[in-house]
Amino acid sequence: MKILLANPRGFCAGVDRAIEIVELALERYGPPIYVRHEIVHNRSVVESLRKKGVIFVDTPSAAPRGSVLIFSAHGVSPAVREEAAENEHRVIDATCPLVTKVHMEARRFASAGKEIFLIGHKGHVEVEGTMGEAPTHTRLIENVEDAMEIAALDPARIAILTQTTLSVDDTADVVDVLKRRFPEISTPKRADICYATQNRQNAVKTLAASCDLVIVVGSANSSNGMRLVETARREGAMVERVEFASEIDPRWLADVECLGVTSGAAVPEELVQQVVDRLAEIAGGSVEIESMPVVDERMHFQLPSVLRRQSA
C-alpha cells in the first residue's frame, strides 16, 4: 500500500502564533492563564494546554477580575472586548491577522454605509466576531440558496465578506450568484479566505485524484478541517475523518492501494505521524510513504507587542 502525504498540511501561521502566545503567557505570568474560547479547534492542543494551567472560558466575566485573558485565533466582537475591559483583564490578543483583516473590512464597509453580506457558517465563533463589528449592517449567507433568496436594501450599496476558513469552491459559487444578482456589489481588495485554507484544499484535490481513500486528521468543530473532507468528497474520493489514530477502522483499508493523508490547520504534526504509523501497522509494515511536493508558504505573523517587548 502507498501512503501519500499532503503538503502543505497541519499548522498554519495563525495557529502557530496563537499557540506560541499562550505558551509565552504561561512562561511570563505563570498559570492560570485564561483563554476566551478554545485557542484553536483541536482537542489535543486544548487538552495539552489545560494540563499546563490554561483555563478556557466562554465569556470574559467567567475569568477572575484582573486576570490574564487571551482572545483565541478566531477573533472576538467589540462587545467581548468591552466586557474584558469592564473586568479589568490584562488582555493579549491572539486573533489571526487574517481574521483581523476581515474585521477591519467590516468596519470600513459599515462606515461607508454599505450593507454587508457575510458568507460563513452560523454559530461559528469567527462569524460571531465579524458580525459583531457591524451588527446592524451585516447579514449572514451560508450557501447558494441563501444567496439566491436574499434581498438587498439598496442593490448599489452592498459588500461581500467571507469567513476565512470556508471551502474555496463553495464560496466562489455563492459569490458568483451574488455578483450576478447585484452587479455593483463591492468585494475586498484581497480574498478573505486565508492562504493556508486554500493551499490545503488544493493539496487535498490532488490526493483525491490520486488515491482510493483520503484520511483527514482533524476535529469535528474545525471549519477548515471539515472543508477538507467536503473538498475530497466533491472530487469523488472516499473520505474518512479522524482525530486520533485509534479511530482508524482496519476495514477502511480493504482493497486500498493508495491512501492519502492530510490534516486541518490546527492539527499538530505528531497526530499525523501517529495516523501514518497506525496505517503502516494495519498494513503489516508493507507500505511506501511518499510526500507531495512541498508548497513553501513562508508566512509568519508577529507576536503581540506586549510579548515582543518583554521578550526583547
C-alpha positions as CSV (number, residue, x, y, z in Angstrom):
1,M,0.0,0.0,0.0
2,K,1.2,3.5,-0.8
3,I,0.5,6.4,1.6
4,L,0.6,9.8,0.0
5,L,1.1,12.7,2.5
6,A,-0.4,16.1,1.6
7,N,1.8,19.2,1.5
8,P,1.0,21.6,3.0
9,R,-0.9,20.2,5.9
10,G,-1.3,20.9,9.6
11,F,-0.4,24.1,11.4
12,C,-0.7,27.5,9.6
13,A,1.0,30.7,10.7
14,G,-2.1,31.9,12.6
15,V,-2.3,28.7,14.6
16,D,1.4,28.7,15.3
17,R,1.2,32.3,16.5
18,A,-1.8,31.6,18.7
19,I,-0.3,28.6,20.5
20,E,3.0,30.5,20.9
21,I,1.2,33.4,22.5
22,V,-0.4,31.1,25.1
23,E,2.9,29.3,25.8
24,L,4.7,32.6,26.3
25,A,1.9,33.9,28.5
26,L,2.3,30.8,30.7
27,E,6.0,31.4,30.9
28,R,5.8,35.1,31.7
29,Y,2.8,35.3,34.0
30,G,2.5,31.7,35.3
31,P,-0.7,29.7,35.5
32,P,-3.6,30.0,35.5
33,I,-3.9,31.8,32.2
34,Y,-7.5,32.3,30.8
35,V,-8.4,31.9,27.1
36,R,-11.7,33.1,25.7
37,H,-12.9,30.1,23.7
38,E,-10.7,27.3,22.5
39,I,-7.4,28.8,21.3
40,V,-7.7,26.7,18.1
41,H,-10.2,24.0,17.2
42,N,-8.2,20.9,18.1
43,R,-8.8,18.7,21.2
44,S,-5.2,17.5,21.5
45,V,-3.9,21.1,21.6
46,V,-6.6,22.3,24.0
47,E,-6.0,19.4,26.4
48,S,-2.3,19.8,26.3
49,L,-2.6,23.5,27.3
50,R,-5.2,22.6,30.0
51,K,-2.6,20.4,31.7
52,K,-0.2,23.3,31.7
53,G,-2.6,25.6,33.5
54,V,-4.8,27.2,30.8
55,I,-8.5,27.6,31.6
56,F,-10.8,28.1,28.7
57,V,-13.9,30.3,29.3
58,D,-16.9,31.3,27.2
59,T,-17.0,34.9,28.4
60,P,-14.5,37.4,29.9
61,S,-16.7,37.6,33.0
62,A,-16.1,33.9,33.7
63,A,-12.4,34.7,34.4
64,P,-11.4,36.4,37.7
65,R,-11.3,40.1,37.6
66,G,-7.9,41.5,36.5
67,S,-6.6,38.1,35.3
68,V,-4.6,37.5,32.1
69,L,-7.1,36.8,29.3
70,I,-6.2,35.7,25.8
71,F,-8.5,36.1,22.8
72,S,-8.5,33.0,20.6
73,A,-7.2,32.9,17.0
74,H,-10.9,33.2,15.8
75,G,-11.3,36.8,16.9
76,V,-13.9,38.4,19.1
77,S,-16.5,41.1,18.7
78,P,-16.2,44.6,20.2
79,A,-18.8,43.6,22.8
80,V,-16.4,40.9,24.1
81,R,-13.5,43.4,24.2
82,E,-15.7,45.8,26.2
83,E,-16.6,43.1,28.7
84,A,-13.0,42.3,29.1
85,A,-12.2,45.9,29.7
86,E,-15.0,46.2,32.3
87,N,-13.5,43.3,34.2
88,E,-10.0,44.9,34.0
89,H,-8.5,41.9,32.4
90,R,-4.9,42.0,31.1
91,V,-5.8,41.1,27.5
92,I,-3.5,39.5,25.0
93,D,-5.0,39.2,21.5
94,A,-4.2,36.0,19.6
95,T,-6.6,36.8,16.8
96,C,-5.2,35.6,13.5
97,P,-4.1,38.7,11.5
98,L,-6.1,37.4,8.5
99,V,-9.3,37.5,10.7
100,T,-8.4,40.9,11.9
101,K,-8.2,42.0,8.2
102,V,-11.9,40.9,7.8
103,H,-12.9,42.8,10.9
104,M,-11.3,45.9,9.5
105,E,-13.1,45.5,6.2
106,A,-16.4,45.1,8.1
107,R,-15.8,48.4,9.8
108,R,-14.8,50.1,6.6
109,F,-17.8,48.9,4.7
110,A,-20.2,49.8,7.5
111,S,-18.6,53.3,7.8
112,A,-19.3,53.7,4.1
113,G,-23.0,52.9,4.7
114,K,-22.9,49.6,2.9
115,E,-24.9,46.5,3.7
116,I,-22.6,43.6,4.3
117,F,-23.3,40.1,3.1
118,L,-21.1,37.8,5.2
119,I,-20.6,34.4,3.8
120,G,-20.0,31.9,6.6
121,H,-21.4,29.3,9.0
122,K,-24.0,30.3,11.5
123,G,-22.8,29.9,15.1
124,H,-19.1,29.7,14.2
125,V,-17.0,31.8,16.6
126,E,-15.2,33.6,13.8
127,V,-18.5,34.6,12.2
128,E,-19.9,35.8,15.5
129,G,-16.8,38.1,16.0
130,T,-17.0,39.5,12.5
131,M,-20.8,40.2,12.7
132,G,-20.2,41.9,16.0
133,E,-18.1,44.6,14.2
134,A,-21.1,45.9,12.4
135,P,-24.2,44.0,13.7
136,T,-26.8,46.4,12.2
137,H,-25.1,46.3,8.7
138,T,-24.3,42.6,8.4
139,R,-26.4,39.7,7.2
140,L,-25.2,36.1,7.1
141,I,-25.3,33.9,3.9
142,E,-24.5,30.2,4.3
143,N,-25.0,28.8,0.8
144,V,-26.1,29.4,-2.7
145,E,-29.7,29.1,-1.7
146,D,-29.3,32.0,0.7
147,A,-27.6,34.0,-2.0
148,M,-30.5,33.4,-4.4
149,E,-33.1,34.5,-1.9
150,I,-31.5,37.4,0.0
151,A,-32.9,40.9,-0.7
152,A,-30.8,44.0,-0.6
153,L,-31.9,47.3,1.0
154,D,-30.1,49.1,-1.8
155,P,-28.5,46.9,-4.6
156,A,-26.0,49.6,-5.3
157,R,-24.6,49.6,-1.7
158,I,-23.7,46.1,-0.8
159,A,-20.4,44.5,0.1
160,I,-19.2,40.9,0.4
161,L,-17.1,39.4,3.2
162,T,-16.3,35.8,4.0
163,Q,-15.2,33.6,6.9
164,T,-11.5,32.8,6.4
165,T,-11.9,29.0,6.6
166,L,-14.5,28.3,4.0
167,S,-14.5,26.0,1.0
168,V,-12.9,27.9,-1.8
169,D,-15.1,26.3,-4.4
170,D,-18.4,26.7,-2.4
171,T,-17.6,30.3,-1.7
172,A,-16.9,31.0,-5.3
173,D,-20.3,29.6,-6.2
174,V,-22.0,31.9,-3.7
175,V,-20.0,34.9,-4.8
176,D,-20.9,34.2,-8.5
177,V,-24.6,34.2,-7.6
178,L,-24.3,37.5,-5.6
179,K,-22.4,39.2,-8.4
180,R,-24.9,38.1,-11.0
181,R,-27.8,39.4,-8.9
182,F,-26.1,42.6,-7.7
183,P,-23.6,43.7,-10.3
184,E,-22.5,46.7,-8.3
185,I,-21.6,44.7,-5.2
186,S,-18.2,45.6,-3.5
187,T,-15.6,42.9,-2.7
188,P,-12.5,43.2,-0.5
189,K,-9.2,44.2,-2.3
190,R,-7.8,40.7,-1.4
191,A,-9.7,37.5,-0.9
192,D,-10.8,36.8,2.7
193,I,-10.3,33.0,2.6
194,C,-6.8,32.5,4.0
195,Y,-3.8,31.3,2.1
196,A,-3.5,28.2,4.3
197,T,-7.1,27.1,3.8
198,Q,-6.7,27.5,0.0
199,N,-3.4,25.7,-0.1
200,R,-4.7,22.7,1.9
201,Q,-7.8,22.4,-0.2
202,N,-5.7,22.5,-3.4
203,A,-3.5,19.7,-1.9
204,V,-6.4,17.5,-1.0
205,K,-7.8,17.8,-4.5
206,T,-4.5,16.2,-5.7
207,L,-4.9,13.4,-3.1
208,A,-8.4,12.8,-4.1
209,A,-7.4,12.4,-7.8
210,S,-4.6,10.0,-6.9
211,C,-5.8,7.9,-4.0
212,D,-8.5,5.3,-3.3
213,L,-9.1,6.7,0.2
214,V,-8.3,10.1,1.9
215,I,-8.0,10.3,5.6
216,V,-8.4,13.8,7.1
217,V,-7.0,14.3,10.5
218,G,-8.9,17.0,12.4
219,S,-11.7,17.8,14.9
220,A,-15.4,17.9,14.0
221,N,-15.6,21.5,15.2
222,S,-12.7,22.6,12.9
223,S,-14.1,24.5,10.0
224,N,-11.0,24.3,7.8
225,G,-10.7,20.6,8.6
226,M,-14.3,19.8,7.7
227,R,-13.9,21.7,4.4
228,L,-11.0,19.3,3.5
229,V,-13.4,16.4,4.0
230,E,-16.0,18.1,1.7
231,T,-13.4,19.0,-0.9
232,A,-12.1,15.5,-1.2
233,R,-15.7,14.1,-1.4
234,R,-16.5,16.6,-4.1
235,E,-13.6,15.3,-6.1
236,G,-15.1,11.8,-5.9
237,A,-12.8,10.3,-3.3
238,M,-13.8,8.1,-0.4
239,V,-13.1,10.1,2.8
240,E,-12.8,9.4,6.5
241,R,-12.1,11.9,9.2
242,V,-10.3,11.0,12.5
243,E,-9.0,13.0,15.4
244,F,-6.7,10.3,16.7
245,A,-5.0,7.2,15.2
246,S,-7.1,4.9,17.5
247,E,-10.2,5.8,15.5
248,I,-8.9,4.2,12.3
249,D,-11.0,1.2,11.3
250,P,-8.9,-1.5,9.6
251,R,-11.8,-2.3,7.3
252,W,-11.3,1.0,5.6
253,L,-8.1,-0.3,4.1
254,A,-9.7,-3.3,2.3
255,D,-8.7,-3.1,-1.4
256,V,-7.0,0.3,-0.9
257,E,-3.7,0.5,-2.9
258,C,-3.1,4.3,-2.5
259,L,-4.2,6.2,0.6
260,G,-3.9,9.9,1.1
261,V,-3.4,11.6,4.5
262,T,-3.9,15.3,5.2
263,S,-4.8,17.4,8.3
264,G,-6.5,20.6,9.2
265,A,-4.7,23.8,10.0
266,A,-5.0,23.3,13.8
267,V,-3.6,19.7,13.9
268,P,-0.1,19.0,15.4
269,E,2.2,17.0,13.1
270,E,2.6,14.4,15.8
271,L,-1.0,13.4,15.4
272,V,-0.5,12.9,11.6
273,Q,2.6,10.8,12.2
274,Q,0.6,8.6,14.7
275,V,-2.0,8.1,12.0
276,V,0.7,7.1,9.5
277,D,2.2,4.7,12.0
278,R,-1.1,3.1,12.7
279,L,-1.9,2.7,9.0
280,A,1.5,1.0,8.5
281,E,0.8,-1.3,11.4
282,I,-2.5,-2.3,10.0
283,A,-0.9,-2.9,6.6
284,G,1.7,-5.2,8.2
285,G,4.5,-2.7,7.6
286,S,4.3,-3.2,3.8
287,V,3.8,0.5,2.9
288,E,5.5,3.0,0.8
289,I,5.3,6.6,2.2
290,E,5.6,9.5,-0.2
291,S,5.1,13.2,0.3
292,M,3.7,15.5,-2.3
293,P,5.9,18.4,-3.5
294,V,6.1,21.0,-0.7
295,V,4.3,24.3,-1.2
296,D,6.5,26.8,0.6
297,E,4.1,29.1,2.5
298,R,6.8,31.3,4.1
299,M,4.2,33.0,6.2
300,H,5.0,34.3,9.7
301,F,2.9,36.7,11.9
302,Q,4.4,38.9,14.6
303,L,3.6,38.3,18.2
304,P,1.5,41.0,20.0
305,S,3.6,44.0,21.1
306,V,3.3,43.2,24.8
307,L,5.0,39.9,24.3
308,R,7.6,41.3,21.9
309,R,8.6,44.0,24.3
310,Q,9.0,41.5,27.2
311,S,11.0,39.0,25.0
312,A,13.4,41.7,23.7
